[in-house]
Amino acid sequence: GFYWFADPCDKSPLQPWDMAMDCWFLAEILMNFFVGTFSPQGMYIDELKIVSWKYFKQDFAFDMATSIPVAIIEYFSQLACSGGGEA
């Protein structure tokens, strides 16, 4: 946000923090496939197939849409700017 008008090849001083947060939220998405849930009757369910399917149907799309790893994408585009990667 603060570096919106900066040269795309300039590294943001907050990039390591942003990359760590991207990894954290991607790990959280993976974790949600394994965390138990409660049924409408109030029973705790920890069967992997049921929990995974419920998360996929209810919250997965929103979590993925809001957890796009922008900082990681920026990092690889900056590697291409410096000649450290192939683009």
C-alpha angles and dihedrals in degrees: 000000000000093000097047095124097039122114108276090232093057114098116235114230087227095054097101090052092046091050091050090051091048090053091046093054093044089052089049090055091053091047092054090065089065104038115103123242140201124253121227087259090058098253118139112240121196101161105132097223094051095042093047094048093047092051091046092051097043115029111004098089093050093046092050093047092051096041102056103149097237095161092054091049089049090050093056092045089053090052088057090051092054094044092248094119141029120252 
